[in-house]
């Protein structure tokens, strides 16, 4: 389905449909097929390379308002979808800013401590900069019982957790 330079692909075997019937608005059909996506997904078979039999597309029944109403519906959906996309973009920007803020809070706490008035000194570690005067430094190896070699367990594999250990990969 092609409308306004947007393509919808139903399976790895792509079939391109071009609207030639003057009783249909291509953009309306784009939204209609997008709405039918759950139907099409239910007809896909195969696990590694999903395929859809073209007969499901060919036999897909679609409703047909007048051409003028199809165009109004498509224009309405274009506007509304653009508004929603803009809101999503703003939310994604806010999320990225919050992630950056979270990282700055973590960095500030682990390298500067919780007392903003504490006297500071050079850490001697380039990426850390200054640390509270009373803090020491040591090699990370001294903080662990053992650092193994080999493959690191996946952080999502719960069988690799020993109590409340957080894995960093």
Order of alpha helices (4+ residues) and beta strands (2+ residues): beta-beta-alpha-alpha-alpha-alpha-beta-beta
